Amino acid sequence: MEAYQKGLISRYGSLDPSDGGYSERFSVSAHHILHHDNWQLKTSLYVVHSRLTLWNDFSHYLNDPINGDQEQQDETRTTFGGTSAYQRHDTFLHRATDTTFGVQGRWDSIYIDRRHTRQRRVLPDCPDSSVPTGQYVCNADSVSQGNVGLFGQNITHWTPWLRTVVGLRGDYYGGSDHSLVSGYRGKVHQWLFQPKGSLIFGPWYKTEFYISAGQGYHSNDIRAVLGTVPTDGIANGAIATPFMTRATSEELGVRTNIIPKLNLQAAFFRIDFSSELTYDADEGVNDAGAPSRREGFELSGQYHPLPWLELNADIASTHARYFTGNPGLYGLPGLYVANAPNFIGSFGLLADHPSGFFGGVQFRWLGSYPLIEDNSLRSHGYKEVNLDVGYHITKYLQVQASIYNLTNTHASASQYAYDYRLTPTSPVETGSTYHPLEPRSARFSVTVNF
């Protein structure tokens, strides 16, 4: 941001034009359904192979005043996975009930590394590494990890105005990491059970209410869990990083169609993470952090004044804070969750006229959010309008024109806080690095369906 404000680069320019990336992805999937009068068995399998290389310069001349701080991040990943779920409909004590049992699995084989570069040329040393290697690589790991989950769910209609949804899921996560730099080898595994349940009341006058609670999880980088890359863990490895981080949530909501042609939904929620997954501005990766809590509400509605016309709106407001009395223990200067917006909104109009014309207009609104945990630096968010207009020439052929950022808003699509040195002789500053919202642009397409 400072470089743009000082006129060193244009709004869409870069201090290092060699930054960029390369990616490729191949996938194959198969699906099978077996069914009878009151049951069905759904099975899906997939294989995905992907490669990703990114060249980024987050802090310019902070760590290397001679060559700059550009780094190359590489990942090659092959994933095998699948899901099989058996579902049946029965009557129990004259009550309709639906029961599902299933298994889900996934296995990942990953090579990942990080290198110090200058204009995409790999340099031998890593000035920001805790252990300089001199091996033309900062860290390189061969990772294997797998997950198996068993789950069950039951929906029972106890009365015309009361039904319950109860579920239980058990996940096993295990994996190994081999550091190709230090030679370290490690293994880790963890079980986690997650109960879930809902009470749904209604409908009364086309309105129903529900109360839900449950647990889930997100997984953390196995290198941080094992300490292979110490800076990737909680407080640079000072606190043990869990392999699976538990999330506990509660929700109270209402859904109604009491007003003709209008669907409305409202929900109030709270979710606690035993470890917040945060963005590491130094290395451009996600790290495990302190416990956190989010509280807020969501409102959405869809209005159909005509069969071919829809007006819709979705808004959400969230209060996100770290849930600890000692943020300094986790290396945090405050309790604000960085890059957690307090408001998100979307308002749109969709049309699909019988004459063949279709399209829509959408207004998107991302509210402000803190960039630093003490709230000393914030992003203003952005507002954007997108427009689509199309025509069905035949049942199988259509044309469409799309205009993005119709009002040509100058804003930041994403923004992060960094410590940086803008030039080799500049003082160290703390400021924001941003990716600009793309200028007004258009896309024309022709779609043929077979």
Secondary structure, 3 states (H helix, E strand, C coil): CHHHHCCCCCCCCCCCCCCEEEEEEEEEEEEEEEECCCEEEEEEEEEEEEEEEEEECCCECCCCCCCCCCEEEEEEEEEEEEEEEEEEEEEECCEEEEEEEEEEEEEEEEEEEEEEEECCEECCCCCCCCCCCCCCCCEEEEEEEEEEEEEEEEEEEEECCEEEEEEEEEEEEEEEEEECCCCCEEEEEEEEEEEEEEEEEEEECCEEEEEEEEEEEEECCHHHHHCCCHHHCEHHHCECCCCEEEEEEEEEEEEECCCCCEEEEEEEEEEEECCCEEEECCCCEEEECCCEEEEEEEEEEEEEEECCEEEEEEEEEEEEEECCCCHHHHCCCCCECCCCCCEEEEEEEEEECCCCEEEEEEEEEECCEECCCCCCCEECCEEEEEEEEEEECCCCEEEEEEEECCCCCCCEEEEEEEEEECCCCCCCEEEEEEEECCCCEEEEEEEECC
